[in-house]
Amino acid sequence: MDGVIADFDGFAEQVLGPRSDLGNSEKWPPEQWRQLAKIKNLYLGLPKMPQADQMVELCRRFRDELGWDLYLLTATPKGNDIPDSFHDKVLWTQIYYPDLRVRFGPYSHNKADHYCEGDVLIDDRTSNCDAWLARGGQVIRVKKNQYSQALKELELLFRTVKGTDS
């Protein structure tokens, strides 16, 4: 969810400003994370990514036209420092995409444990994508400021699986 259809980083940057001491990490530095963790119903208040509806609509085509299962595979913070994260993410989904089901890792590093043959993961975190690929899955990586590229890759995958790639 976060970084793919829910704009966690955009929200956090509005609240805190740019990340400090980010380096190569895709995670928020501990001092900034502690500030975010204090926000009541943090995940429920996240806005959608600007092209989230396009992403979800394309994923629905996999479900509706190809008979695939569709889940939002998300995670709760591994420090368990945001107790409402499970509840808020389910409610967020019910508000914006009520036809979708939510599964939890429970933590980000557990996402690959959900892999079944043929599954595709759409994720923004490199470590999640690498672990999924190591299991034999397919990945669409959503990179910061390259959302349109992820949509193009997903559309190509859909056309290829459907047999209409041209």
Summary of the structure (lengths in Angstrom):
residues: 166
radius of gyration: 15.9
end to end distance: 30.4
largest distance: 49.8
contacts: 445
relative contact order: 0.15
helix: 46%
strand: 11%
